[in-house]
Amino acid sequence: MQLKVALGSINENESITRKQNVKYDTFDLNKYKEMFYQLVDTNHVYGSFEDIQWELPCNVSDYPIIIKFDIEVYQDYNLAIKAYSVIRLLSGRTPITVYNEVALIKKAILECNGLKDLQKLEALLEIESQLHSYQGYQIAIDLKRFTLFYNTDETEKIIDICNNQQMYKKTSRQLPNFGDVMIFDDIVNDYFQSHPIKQTLEFLPIMLWWLLTNIIPMRPSEFLSLKKNCLEKDENRYSPYRIKIPRIKNNTYKPNSMDIQDTIDIDEKAYNFIRDAIQQLSTIDSDSEYLFPVELLLAFRKVKMNKKNERINRRDFDLLKKDFYEKVVEEIYGKYDLEKIKSGDTRHFAIINMALQGFNMLSIARMAGHGEIRSQYSYYSHADHFAQSYVYRMAQKRLENQVSNKIESGIIGWKRYVYDKDKMINIRESDLKDIVGRVKFGYCMEEQSVFPNTCIESCKYCSNFAFNPAVNEQKEAMEWLANSSKVLETKIRESIELMRDLSMNLSKSFVQGNDDLLKSTSRNLLTYMDMKTMIDSNLMEVEAFDKK
């Protein structure tokens, strides 16, 4: 196992380090204690080396991580795990990472008779791989690292068993059903616009989470660490409105640090909206510097909790989101079977949003805080399904007399006036003298005074087209629409594939022409999606009528 050792500093932001290979017998017990108390002095650990449990403060989670060394039946392993934990913390591993590693190592030691029963070890890894493919692989990785650190008579055999563990193949993140996501999107938009502030204040963090993290790829802990003074306004800048986002960065000497911030441009509407939300949150009595003080959570809980944290942390937010689903999504809107959205899912929605809007992979990687460009590749597989799901949902909404606006600002997220609540075109309620009138398979509802200046390439894609074929035209008209829907589906898929290829090439070598083509293809994609929405809603309307 390697330990990074600081040799000196170039300046306050840069240090010279070297890596030292460390085994348990590299240092004696007194040296491990000395290193432990160095961590105590720098507030990375609270407690004594001899304690059964150590408390590790964690700025990211905003609650202490408790590591227990409670396998007294194997005292030698207990001491070795303490030494292992000290080295891992000094090497810059976060408290939660060390906690998870220790938990899995302890599990293997206890279930395999102090790692002496190797058949039980093989069985444990096999069972864990079958039940939780990632955990079986992770036990093998962590145990191998620990065994290389703490040598035993069985070290070589244990390492062989761990090496034979089938490699876990990391797959694309499993995101919730996009149809359910869009229903949740509708509910968030409607609830916070149609209910009084006093009623919605409790869930204001949910609204801001949906607004910000669907636009800016933020980790949940970064979002919850926003400060009250996160907004900036400078009229002398080309983009006067900005927001400061705390970023989680891997830092050997500040493993829990969130002092690094990105300053990101936002538009005036988003700025004003966030500013208004900050003003509403300021009505909560709190001295916290954070935007979401823990007092907000406590103000709406009948049972007062003894909370030590200064802000709403990840566990608090998950509890708040659970309450939102129960009290708002289910009780008010009657949606009981939606797949739940995890707090980190919106970061991935934001990346898909950016991909569909023509951002290249380099720009997305910078915004998302990804260290490698290839982290973006899998999002295009989600983007295809996302686009088709969007079209289906919007076609349904149009059929329900809720006509969608254009989607140039993104697929999901906060939209102040996202839907036109007016009824769909009704021929019987129209004054036929003032409109263009009968066209192929329907009516053009455009006013004669502006026709044909507002026309687009085909009537079937126009929002002013009312699909109403004559009885003897029904079959031909349906084929006309169905063929158009298939053509558009192909164009959507081809556009996404082209965007993926262009973005991958741009990540290797920036060419202005390719970047321009990426953006124009994105605009075409959004147009195709809007067109398919119009076509599919007409098809749904006919199918619904036929079922009656």
Secondary structure by P-SEA (a helix, b strand, c coil): cbbbbbcccccccbbbbbbbbbccccccaaaaaaaaaaaaaaccccccccccbbbbbbccccbbbbbbcccccaaaaaaaaaaaaaaaaaacccaaaaaaaaaaaaaaaaaaccccaaaaaaaaaaaaaaacaaaaaaaaaaaaaaaaaccccaaaaaaaaaaaccbbbbcccccccaaaaaaaaaaaaaaaacccccccccaaaaaaaaaccccccccaaaaaacccccbbbbccccccbbbbbbbbbbcccccccccbbbbbbbcaaaaaaaaaaaaaaccccccccccccaaaaaaacccccccccccccaaaaaaaaaaaaaaccccccccccccccccaaaaaaaaaaaaaacccaaaaaaaacccccccccaaaaaaaaaaaaaaaaaaaaaaacbbbccccccccccccccccccccccccccccccccccccccccccccccccccccccccccccccccccccaaaaaaaaaaaaaaaaaaaaaaaaaaaaaaaaaaaacccaaaaaaaaaaaaaaaaaaaaaaaaaaaaaaaaaaaac
